Amino acid sequence: MQKSDAQWQQQLSEEEYRVCRLKGTEMPFSGTLLHNKQTGTYLCKCCGAELFRSEHKFDSGCGWPSFFQQSESANVRYQPDNSHGMQRIEILCKVCDAHLGHVFEDGPAPTGQRYCVNSVSMTFEKSDQ
């Protein structure tokens, strides 16, 4: 999915654009999805691709929604991020290249991974179950 910067700016709020398209980070403990405990699916804010499921969410205490694995649809891709004097793995939407956050190797079993995701880069679709 390719759009111009102007098209993304028209579609997204200023904060959504800053995080999703300019690789920003929302303030910790400020995201609307951090404490969400409803059953459902987390989707990319920019394109609606399925990213994570509620059954994979856990409270990591880091200030951002955290998941121990991506959804079965595998719409998350990885890329090295050496910004800010750190070596991290950035996670992006495979469909539209939106910046989601980072993945770390300090999560719970069964994967040992912690996908640390900006709330502003996702929407939540509640399940009927």
Helices and strands as residue ranges (DSSP letters): H 5-11, H 14-20, E 40-44, E 50-53, G 54-56, E 57-58, E 66-67, E 76-81, G 83-85, E 88-93, E 99-104, E 114-117, G 119-121, E 122-126
